[in-house]
């Protein structure tokens, strides 16, 4: 059996990826509610802005309207299909007592995300994880995201300078997390980022062996479509019910 390595968090976060998308239509209020009911301690989605400035939760940023696909940025909120929720809809329906991981797909959405969360529950900022594939964008907007956590979402192959230099750069730049596909992590890489005070998040964990391996190597958060599997493995490996405490 693989030896359990320490996480940076006492209680890793269990994110329902696009809600419980293995059990319900992704990025719908039903999927988000179900993810929390099944025991996830966090929700994940991507954010876009409509033409009239509403922050929308959707993966691809396109909606089928009038028989054809159109960019969310070209549409007003009222033109979108009813199943596509806004960030306001999510917080109104699910409350604020969970971790929220948001991939900033539309740069114009960042300030709006911060304003919405602050207006709903400023305490949720401690559980807000702002993700972007270019950490330089996060650094440039650091002062506008005060109170939230910043996440460098990348792949190991894209870190041309090597993981140690990237970890040092993130630490010096005020970035809190490196988020990579589960195949990019091993125990040594997790420990390397931890040495610089950077948390290690791991995504696309759909099956029990991958979830077990990730939690045993000490990652600080896991993302899965299969929330029931994720929660079962969490109980086995962490030894407690999933909790929003970290």
BAFI-3210 file (N, C-alpha, C; in Angstrom, 3 decimals, decimal comma, padded with zeros to 6 digits):
// residues 246
n [1|2|3|4|5|6|7|8|9|10|11|12|13|14|15|16|17|18|19|20|21|22|23|24|25|26|27|28|29|30|31|32|33|34|35|36|37|38|39|40|41|42|43|44|45|46|47|48|49|50|51|52|53|54|55|56|57|58|59|60|61|62|63|64|65|66|67|68|69|70|71|72|73|74|75|76|77|78|79|80|81|82|83|84|85|86|87|88|89|90|91|92|93|94|95|96|97|98|99|100|101|102|103|104|105|106|107|108|109|110|111|112|113|114|115|116|117|118|119|120|121|122|123|124|125|126|127|128|129|130|131|132|133|134|135|136|137|138|139|140|141|142|143|144|145|146|147|148|149|150|151|152|153|154|155|156|157|158|159|160|161|162|163|164|165|166|167|168|169|170|171|172|173|174|175|176|177|178|179|180|181|182|183|184|185|186|187|188|189|190|191|192|193|194|195|196|197|198|199|200|201|202|203|204|205|206|207|208|209|210|211|212|213|214|215|216|217|218|219|220|221|222|223|224|225|226|227|228|229|230|231|232|233|234|235|236|237|238|239|240|241|242|243|244|245|246]
n.u [000,838|000,515|002,373|000,931|001,229|001,785|-000,762|-001,019|-003,232|-005,282|-007,679|-008,401|-009,968|-013,013|-014,079|-016,979|-017,051|-018,115|-020,530|-022,383|-021,728|-021,706|-024,031|-026,109|-027,258|-024,558|-023,292|-025,738|-028,315|-029,476|-027,435|-025,439|-026,704|-027,090|-024,452|-023,553|-025,355|-024,551|-022,203|-019,941|-017,508|-017,007|-017,747|-017,346|-016,908|-016,992|-016,663|-018,414|-019,279|-022,353|-023,706|-025,005|-023,701|-024,059|-022,894|-022,185|-022,509|-020,914|-019,458|-018,330|-018,990|-020,842|-024,166|-027,144|-029,284|-032,187|-031,805|-029,116|-025,645|-024,382|-022,092|-021,890|-021,162|-022,277|-024,916|-027,820|-028,809|-031,486|-031,807|-030,585|-030,801|-032,963|-031,822|-029,208|-027,329|-026,769|-024,096|-025,210|-027,649|-026,699|-025,614|-027,869|-029,452|-027,885|-026,619|-023,780|-021,974|-019,672|-016,794|-015,751|-014,750|-013,711|-013,200|-011,830|-012,990|-013,798|-012,229|-013,475|-015,208|-014,066|-013,905|-016,610|-017,350|-016,018|-017,360|-019,987|-019,759|-018,787|-020,978|-022,940|-021,894|-019,334|-017,608|-017,336|-015,259|-012,972|-013,259|-013,204|-011,876|-009,981|-009,363|-007,034|-005,517|-003,191|-000,892|000,126|-001,937|-003,436|-001,613|-001,461|-003,956|-004,090|-004,567|-007,236|-008,511|-008,551|-008,626|-009,614|-008,490|-005,834|-005,325|-003,146|-003,866|-002,759|-000,680|001,777|003,490|003,397|004,875|007,541|009,822|010,292|009,117|010,105|011,129|008,759|007,146|008,535|008,247|005,451|005,084|006,497|004,922|002,489|000,580|-001,554|-002,007|-001,222|-002,781|-003,235|-003,674|-004,440|-002,591|-000,258|000,794|002,923|004,105|006,538|006,427|004,200|005,180|007,277|005,977|004,599|006,737|007,329|005,169|002,913|-000,240|-001,445|-003,579|-005,732|-007,147|-009,822|-010,352|-011,748|-012,114|-011,893|-009,183|-007,484|-008,326|-007,669|-004,868|-004,183|-005,024|-003,432|-000,912|-000,868|-002,265|-004,104|-006,642|-009,257|-010,876|-013,855|-016,180|-017,748|-019,225|-020,137|-018,302|-015,943|-016,440|-016,734|-014,131|-012,703|-013,603|-012,483|-009,706|-009,019|-010,306|-012,407|-015,641|-016,151|-015,303|-015,740|-013,716|-010,239]
n.v [-001,191|002,227|004,686|007,147|010,520|013,786|016,289|019,789|020,977|020,211|019,004|017,961|019,489|018,557|018,737|019,055|018,560|020,783|020,686|017,769|016,153|013,620|012,592|014,304|016,864|018,791|021,797|022,861|024,049|021,911|019,955|021,185|021,419|018,695|017,760|018,877|017,664|015,022|015,078|016,578|019,088|021,316|023,266|023,420|025,470|027,190|030,618|033,183|036,245|037,785|039,763|041,866|041,973|039,974|037,408|034,214|030,659|028,225|025,753|025,773|028,275|028,848|028,960|027,374|028,954|029,761|027,658|027,644|027,780|030,207|032,646|033,220|035,758|037,325|037,444|038,460|038,137|037,299|036,051|033,613|030,010|028,564|026,685|027,323|028,624|031,658|033,137|034,454|033,037|030,525|031,094|032,019|029,730|027,607|028,666|029,733|028,204|026,547|025,494|027,260|026,919|028,688|028,997|031,506|032,402|034,501|037,500|039,832|039,028|038,769|040,949|041,257|038,772|038,876|041,055|040,078|037,840|039,097|040,737|038,878|037,182|037,974|036,408|034,153|034,542|033,419|030,873|030,906|030,165|031,320|030,635|030,391|029,881|031,244|032,380|034,899|036,650|036,448|037,513|040,144|041,028|040,868|042,676|043,212|040,959|040,540|038,646|036,331|033,122|032,374|030,555|028,763|027,255|024,660|022,556|020,027|019,729|022,215|023,826|025,229|026,168|024,413|022,584|023,345|025,967|027,182|026,840|028,439|030,939|031,272|031,360|033,701|035,510|035,661|033,727|031,039|028,327|025,458|023,906|020,906|018,288|014,974|013,081|014,482|014,793|013,542|011,989|013,277|015,671|016,927|017,300|019,034|021,437|021,975|022,569|025,148|026,399|026,246|025,092|021,918|021,048|018,672|017,402|015,811|013,283|010,385|007,726|005,191|004,144|006,211|008,387|007,451|007,278|009,983|011,258|009,903|010,735|013,248|015,482|018,595|019,188|017,615|017,047|015,863|014,251|012,236|012,288|010,664|008,500|009,925|010,946|008,588|007,479|009,530|009,382|006,914|007,346|009,781|009,552|010,812|012,442|014,414|017,859|021,419|022,724|023,533]
n.w [000,000|-000,815|000,920|002,996|002,302|003,689|003,445|002,611|003,634|006,429|005,924|002,897|000,008|-001,530|-004,606|-006,570|-009,859|-012,243|-010,945|-009,863|-012,305|-013,374|-012,567|-013,104|-015,395|-016,477|-014,914|-014,085|-011,877|-010,613|-010,770|-009,216|-006,701|-006,180|-006,063|-003,638|-001,889|-002,087|-000,727|-001,465|-000,753|-002,116|-005,058|-008,612|-011,497|-014,712|-015,665|-017,421|-019,138|-019,950|-022,662|-021,421|-018,998|-017,019|-014,850|-015,811|-015,468|-017,146|-019,287|-022,000|-022,964|-024,901|-026,266|-027,339|-029,370|-031,023|-032,803|-033,453|-032,428|-030,232|-028,945|-025,470|-024,701|-026,663|-026,141|-024,248|-020,786|-020,665|-023,083|-022,905|-022,614|-020,148|-018,459|-017,995|-015,466|-013,553|-011,610|-009,442|-009,289|-008,474|-005,888|-004,612|-004,605|-003,531|-001,344|000,640|002,009|001,307|-000,587|-003,501|-006,716|-009,415|-012,806|-014,666|-017,557|-019,138|-019,078|-018,241|-016,332|-013,842|-011,890|-011,473|-010,412|-007,936|-006,759|-006,597|-004,871|-002,567|-001,949|-001,364|000,697|002,506|003,961|002,454|000,731|001,771|000,970|-001,728|-004,847|-007,302|-010,581|-013,311|-016,523|-017,034|-014,974|-014,834|-015,410|-013,065|-011,251|-012,172|-011,469|-008,746|-006,593|-006,885|-006,105|-003,422|-000,484|-001,637|-002,956|-005,218|-008,200|-010,178|-013,025|-014,855|-016,979|-016,592|-018,775|-019,896|-018,287|-018,867|-017,642|-015,636|-012,724|-010,148|-010,411|-011,242|-008,965|-007,143|-008,355|-008,265|-005,482|-004,846|-006,114|-004,933|-005,504|-004,721|-005,293|-007,301|-009,918|-011,460|-013,950|-012,829|-013,713|-013,911|-011,437|-008,841|-005,793|-005,192|-006,685|-005,576|-002,954|-003,557|-004,432|-002,071|-000,427|-001,109|-000,114|-001,686|-002,544|-003,774|-006,258|-007,809|-010,779|-012,727|-011,626|-011,732|-011,027|-008,468|-007,875|-008,860|-007,328|-004,754|-004,989|-005,433|-003,033|-001,225|-001,973|-000,979|-002,031|-002,048|-002,863|-004,669|-007,790|-009,160|-011,377|-010,465|-007,737|-005,647|-005,640|-005,114|-002,526|-001,033|-001,245|-000,056|002,621|003,300|002,976|004,263|006,611|007,837|007,591|004,657|004,948|005,132|006,378|006,267]
ca.u [000,000|001,274|002,416|000,202|002,059|000,974|-001,305|-000,835|-004,471|-005,680|-008,820|-008,445|-011,269|-013,598|-014,845|-017,860|-016,654|-019,314|-021,588|-022,279|-022,068|-021,923|-025,349|-027,102|-026,719|-023,498|-023,453|-027,123|-028,567|-029,722|-026,144|-024,750|-027,384|-026,841|-023,071|-023,472|-026,109|-023,759|-021,100|-018,840|-017,310|-016,783|-018,317|-016,468|-017,497|-016,316|-017,502|-018,460|-020,169|-023,277|-023,597|-025,477|-022,884|-024,370|-021,882|-022,860|-021,749|-021,009|-018,112|-017,832|-019,265|-021,752|-025,529|-027,951|-030,403|-032,755|-031,308|-027,671|-024,833|-023,861|-021,274|-022,607|-020,842|-023,107|-026,313|-028,232|-029,224|-032,821|-031,740|-029,980|-031,699|-033,245|-031,047|-027,867|-027,482|-025,815|-023,461|-026,237|-028,573|-026,036|-025,504|-029,229|-029,988|-027,034|-025,999|-022,363|-021,183|-018,890|-015,723|-016,183|-013,626|-014,212|-012,250|-012,151|-012,888|-013,965|-011,531|-014,385|-016,036|-013,364|-014,357|-018,013|-017,369|-015,632|-018,421|-021,157|-019,482|-018,724|-022,315|-023,712|-021,322|-017,906|-016,852|-017,104|-013,997|-011,994|-013,497|-013,285|-010,631|-010,020|-008,446|-006,751|-004,394|-002,001|-000,754|000,435|-003,229|-003,779|-000,699|-001,845|-005,229|-004,004|-005,173|-008,688|-009,037|-008,179|-009,453|-009,800|-007,285|-005,520|-004,952|-002,510|-004,352|-001,805|-000,254|003,213|004,185|003,402|005,775|008,809|010,939|010,409|008,217|010,695|011,134|007,369|006,703|009,166|007,620|004,108|005,214|006,938|003,912|001,247|-000,354|-001,709|-002,251|-000,994|-003,816|-002,849|-004,302|-003,913|-001,436|000,923|001,280|003,383|004,399|007,656|006,007|003,350|006,061|008,028|005,146|004,353|007,936|007,246|003,912|001,901|-001,115|-001,517|-004,936|-005,666|-008,463|-010,170|-010,225|-013,066|-012,195|-011,394|-007,722|-006,864|-008,648|-006,856|-003,482|-004,055|-005,128|-002,280|000,295|-000,929|-002,845|-004,915|-008,007|-009,528|-012,054|-014,402|-017,568|-018,420|-019,124|-020,309|-017,015|-014,984|-016,734|-016,419|-012,674|-012,286|-013,839|-011,533|-008,319|-008,832|-010,789|-013,514|-016,550|-015,655|-015,639|-015,255|-012,500|-008,985]
ca.v [000,000|003,471|005,436|008,424|011,701|014,853|017,402|021,110|021,191|019,097|018,360|018,329|019,901|017,624|019,561|018,469|019,195|021,248|020,027|016,312|016,006|012,212|012,227|015,281|017,709|019,633|023,243|023,240|024,148|020,548|019,296|021,806|020,992|017,273|017,609|019,168|016,640|013,794|015,218|017,440|020,288|022,429|023,222|023,993|025,840|028,224|031,813|034,028|037,398|038,055|041,098|042,855|041,979|038,943|036,352|032,965|029,437|027,335|025,288|026,154|029,672|028,973|028,522|027,146|029,894|029,834|026,587|027,706|028,085|031,572|032,947|033,845|037,185|038,021|037,315|038,999|037,088|036,795|035,247|032,308|028,941|028,679|025,748|027,879|029,516|032,715|033,005|034,855|031,908|029,498|031,499|032,100|028,377|026,709|029,349|030,103|027,448|025,527|026,060|027,531|027,020|029,313|029,259|032,773|032,260|035,858|038,378|040,847|038,470|038,674|041,971|040,994|037,630|039,348|041,912|039,247|037,056|040,021|041,224|037,764|036,714|038,279|035,304|033,118|034,805|032,464|029,590|031,201|029,809|031,932|029,852|030,895|029,134|032,098|032,964|036,327|037,345|036,506|038,458|041,500|041,382|040,438|043,634|043,203|039,680|040,442|037,762|035,068|032,360|032,392|029,204|028,583|026,027|024,416|021,176|019,908|019,927|023,640|024,527|025,096|026,488|023,342|022,778|024,035|027,402|027,655|026,919|029,625|032,118|031,404|031,781|035,102|036,343|035,661|032,718|030,090|026,934|024,939|022,928|020,153|016,993|014,002|012,368|015,345|014,811|012,388|012,417|014,214|016,974|017,521|017,753|020,181|022,636|022,240|023,173|026,582|026,904|026,224|023,929|021,085|020,622|017,624|017,300|014,671|012,058|009,784|006,349|005,019|004,056|007,524|009,195|006,956|007,669|011,427|011,606|009,332|011,520|014,488|016,647|019,424|019,200|016,740|017,399|014,670|014,231|011,181|012,768|009,550|007,802|010,815|011,034|007,289|007,354|010,541|008,816|005,837|007,809|010,868|009,017|011,627|012,943|015,645|019,075|022,639|023,173|023,129]
ca.w [000,000|-000,882|002,167|002,938|002,460|004,297|002,673|003,220|004,370|007,286|005,274|001,477|-000,520|-002,494|-005,531|-007,571|-011,110|-012,956|-010,201|-009,940|-013,720|-013,699|-012,056|-013,568|-016,474|-015,918|-014,778|-013,812|-010,439|-010,140|-010,590|-008,089|-005,470|-005,966|-005,631|-002,203|-001,157|-002,086|000,213|-001,907|000,066|-003,035|-006,404|-009,641|-012,779|-015,494|-015,672|-018,609|-019,002|-021,047|-023,256|-020,450|-017,791|-016,028|-014,723|-016,153|-015,222|-018,303|-019,625|-023,317|-023,272|-026,037|-025,984|-028,526|-029,404|-032,368|-033,658|-033,713|-031,262|-030,174|-027,780|-024,352|-024,701|-027,661|-025,740|-022,957|-019,843|-020,993|-024,303|-022,631|-022,171|-018,715|-017,645|-017,748|-014,318|-013,250|-010,298|-008,472|-009,148|-007,674|-004,493|-004,087|-004,467|-002,744|-000,224|000,531|002,977|000,612|-001,397|-004,871|-007,646|-010,637|-013,891|-015,315|-019,004|-019,667|-018,148|-017,710|-015,263|-012,564|-010,937|-011,174|-009,499|-006,607|-006,226|-006,280|-003,668|-001,428|-001,605|-000,808|001,966|002,425|004,560|001,450|000,049|002,288|000,301|-003,158|-005,525|-008,628|-011,420|-014,651|-017,106|-017,109|-013,640|-014,967|-015,312|-011,652|-010,610|-012,587|-010,841|-007,350|-005,645|-007,065|-005,636|-002,008|000,322|-002,346|-003,269|-006,649|-008,628|-011,482|-013,650|-015,930|-017,177|-016,363|-020,047|-020,221|-017,369|-019,586|-016,752|-014,654|-011,590|-009,002|-010,677|-011,239|-007,574|-006,537|-008,956|-007,699|-004,087|-004,820|-006,776|-004,173|-005,998|-003,621|-005,683|-008,640|-010,225|-012,656|-014,172|-011,862|-014,259|-013,809|-010,058|-008,079|-004,431|-005,166|-007,202|-004,540|-001,870|-004,054|-004,348|-000,653|000,164|-001,381|000,438|-002,738|-002,469|-004,982|-006,600|-008,840|-011,419|-013,589|-010,840|-011,943|-010,566|-007,107|-007,733|-009,061|-006,148|-003,648|-005,219|-005,245|-001,617|-000,521|-002,266|-000,218|-002,694|-001,157|-003,375|-005,798|-008,586|-009,788|-011,841|-009,711|-006,358|-004,712|-005,551|-004,467|-001,100|-000,435|-001,122|000,930|003,957|003,531|003,023|005,231|007,873|008,368|006,591|004,048|005,691|004,492|007,057|005,636]
c.u [000,878|001,222|001,714|001,162|001,197|000,476|-000,932|-002,065|-004,738|-006,792|-008,863|-009,864|-011,724|-014,548|-015,703|-017,653|-017,873|-020,581|-021,376|-022,627|-022,192|-023,341|-026,462|-026,457|-025,753|-023,867|-024,926|-027,287|-028,832|-028,403|-025,385|-025,384|-027,063|-025,413|-022,905|-024,211|-025,334|-022,505|-019,913|-018,728|-017,028|-017,487|-017,347|-017,278|-016,589|-017,243|-017,293|-019,366|-021,080|-023,040|-024,026|-024,844|-023,233|-023,281|-022,576|-021,931|-021,975|-019,593|-017,581|-018,067|-020,109|-023,117|-026,269|-029,201|-030,913|-032,180|-029,833|-026,919|-024,274|-023,061|-022,123|-022,357|-021,637|-024,566|-026,584|-028,676|-030,565|-032,837|-031,188|-031,045|-031,816|-032,389|-029,651|-027,965|-026,448|-025,156|-024,437|-027,230|-027,971|-026,030|-026,871|-029,757|-029,204|-026,406|-024,516|-021,443|-020,459|-017,757|-016,224|-014,958|-014,159|-013,080|-012,690|-011,919|-013,031|-013,309|-012,435|-015,225|-015,379|-013,876|-015,805|-018,162|-017,071|-016,745|-019,633|-020,920|-019,430|-020,115|-023,167|-023,220|-019,819|-017,051|-016,563|-015,805|-012,905|-012,119|-013,650|-011,919|-010,731|-008,932|-008,258|-005,545|-003,111|-001,850|-000,438|-000,838|-003,634|-002,898|-001,112|-003,112|-005,253|-004,726|-006,699|-009,334|-008,723|-009,169|-009,689|-008,449|-007,080|-004,865|-004,379|-002,955|-003,511|-001,626|001,257|003,990|004,277|004,328|007,195|010,015|011,165|009,574|008,825|010,712|009,713|006,851|007,270|008,521|006,224|004,175|005,588|005,886|002,580|000,183|-000,373|-001,650|-001,723|-001,994|-003,448|-003,668|-003,645|-002,703|-000,151|001,546|001,883|003,768|005,514|007,271|005,092|004,214|006,868|007,211|004,830|005,546|007,954|005,940|002,786|001,079|-001,175|-002,946|-004,847|-007,055|-008,575|-009,936|-011,583|-013,218|-011,473|-009,869|-007,022|-007,124|-007,810|-005,409|-003,281|-004,078|-003,946|-000,993|000,238|-001,491|-003,842|-006,349|-008,097|-010,817|-012,553|-015,827|-018,401|-018,308|-019,279|-019,008|-015,997|-015,191|-016,427|-014,917|-012,133|-012,452|-012,803|-010,126|-008,062|-009,348|-011,886|-014,479|-015,943|-016,165|-015,101|-014,044|-011,280|-007,819]
c.v [001,248|004,200|006,773|009,568|012,845|015,862|018,702|021,471|019,975|018,295|018,807|018,672|018,876|018,401|018,706|019,233|019,496|020,741|018,526|015,886|014,555|011,766|013,144|016,136|018,733|021,107|023,673|023,341|022,771|019,837|019,873|021,385|019,536|017,034|017,839|018,111|015,323|013,894|016,028|018,648|021,515|022,193|023,888|024,355|026,843|029,424|032,651|035,214|037,498|039,462|042,181|042,695|040,981|037,871|034,998|031,780|028,454|026,934|025,893|027,620|029,884|028,432|028,359|028,019|029,963|028,821|026,658|028,103|029,502|031,764|033,608|035,345|038,001|038,116|038,046|037,852|036,489|035,950|033,843|031,275|028,932|027,749|026,270|028,894|030,641|032,421|033,407|033,728|030,833|029,867|031,629|030,701|027,533|027,367|029,583|029,250|026,254|026,246|026,220|027,788|027,517|029,563|030,511|032,635|033,602|036,816|039,434|040,344|038,566|039,673|041,725|039,813|038,093|040,173|041,090|038,468|037,962|040,467|040,133|037,371|036,909|037,150|034,208|033,345|033,846|031,104|029,762|030,997|030,273|031,299|030,504|030,144|029,939|032,824|034,455|037,172|037,495|037,505|039,894|041,970|041,053|041,394|043,641|041,931|039,462|039,583|036,417|034,386|032,320|031,078|029,230|027,237|025,736|022,916|021,135|020,182|021,397|024,451|024,386|025,347|025,407|023,633|023,529|025,542|027,958|027,803|028,155|030,904|032,343|031,921|033,261|036,057|036,372|034,730|031,566|028,621|026,672|023,807|022,227|018,866|015,956|013,239|013,192|015,320|013,462|012,897|013,441|015,600|017,681|018,094|018,980|021,460|022,984|022,925|024,690|027,195|026,960|024,943|023,222|020,596|019,672|017,397|016,067|013,343|011,353|008,385|006,192|004,928|005,407|008,440|008,763|007,408|009,155|011,799|011,050|010,092|012,914|015,687|017,334|019,586|018,237|017,203|016,126|014,921|013,281|011,493|011,628|008,774|008,639|010,842|009,711|007,125|008,344|009,974|007,747|006,364|008,890|010,463|009,808|011,930|014,195|016,868|020,281|023,221|022,722|023,275]
c.w [000,000|000,451|001,992|003,219|002,982|003,271|003,352|004,042|005,254|006,638|003,812|001,035|-001,556|-003,396|-006,465|-008,874|-011,978|-012,276|-010,268|-011,359|-014,174|-013,344|-012,564|-014,650|-015,898|-015,900|-014,724|-012,302|-009,847|-009,855|-009,400|-006,759|-005,150|-005,497|-004,140|-001,390|-001,055|-001,230|-000,250|-000,978|-000,792|-004,355|-007,370|-010,870|-013,475|-015,575|-016,932|-018,311|-020,220|-021,580|-022,276|-019,071|-016,719|-016,032|-014,811|-015,923|-016,370|-018,697|-020,922|-023,670|-024,494|-025,637|-027,299|-028,459|-030,844|-033,322|-033,985|-032,449|-031,361|-028,891|-026,701|-024,314|-025,697|-027,232|-024,431|-022,057|-020,242|-022,263|-024,064|-022,285|-020,648|-017,859|-017,325|-016,609|-014,295|-011,907|-009,205|-008,223|-008,238|-006,196|-003,837|-003,764|-003,474|-001,527|-000,454|001,405|002,333|-000,119|-002,833|-005,735|-008,984|-011,622|-014,636|-016,811|-019,716|-018,684|-017,516|-016,544|-013,890|-011,539|-010,535|-010,220|-008,081|-005,974|-005,798|-004,991|-002,449|-000,999|-000,969|000,584|001,905|003,007|003,545|000,685|000,516|001,617|-001,209|-003,796|-006,974|-009,492|-012,789|-015,210|-017,261|-015,776|-013,701|-014,889|-013,849|-010,911|-010,919|-011,888|-009,345|-006,407|-005,739|-006,536|-004,155|-001,234|-000,311|-002,560|-004,780|-007,064|-010,042|-012,047|-014,891|-016,140|-017,043|-017,645|-020,442|-019,319|-017,918|-018,680|-015,704|-013,418|-010,410|-009,219|-010,702|-009,806|-006,893|-007,059|-008,384|-006,266|-003,983|-005,380|-006,043|-004,711|-004,998|-004,031|-007,086|-008,856|-011,531|-012,744|-013,259|-012,396|-014,195|-012,409|-009,662|-006,695|-004,350|-005,644|-006,212|-003,421|-002,290|-003,949|-002,894|000,008|-000,030|-000,855|-000,571|-002,622|-003,817|-005,176|-007,798|-009,426|-012,322|-012,873|-010,832|-011,332|-009,229|-007,014|-007,899|-007,871|-004,949|-003,782|-004,943|-003,767|-000,826|-000,814|-001,661|-000,944|-001,762|-001,631|-004,538|-006,466|-009,271|-010,267|-010,985|-008,224|-005,362|-004,539|-004,780|-002,958|-000,399|-000,229|-000,100|002,338|004,291|003,787|004,069|006,592|008,541|007,236|005,959|004,792|004,951|005,203|006,265|006,609]
res [x|x|x|x|x|x|x|x|x|x|x|x|x|x|x|x|x|x|x|x|x|x|x|x|x|x|x|x|x|x|x|x|x|x|x|x|x|x|x|x|x|x|x|x|x|x|x|x|x|x|x|x|x|x|x|x|x|x|x|x|x|x|x|x|x|x|x|x|x|x|x|x|x|x|x|x|x|x|x|x|x|x|x|x|x|x|x|x|x|x|x|x|x|x|x|x|x|x|x|x|x|x|x|x|x|x|x|x|x|x|x|x|x|x|x|x|x|x|x|x|x|x|x|x|x|x|x|x|x|x|x|x|x|x|x|x|x|x|x|x|x|x|x|x|x|x|x|x|x|x|x|x|x|x|x|x|x|x|x|x|x|x|x|x|x|x|x|x|x|x|x|x|x|x|x|x|x|x|x|x|x|x|x|x|x|x|x|x|x|x|x|x|x|x|x|x|x|x|x|x|x|x|x|x|x|x|x|x|x|x|x|x|x|x|x|x|x|x|x|x|x|x|x|x|x|x|x|x|x|x|x|x|x|x|x|x|x|x|x|x|x|x|x|x|x|x]
***
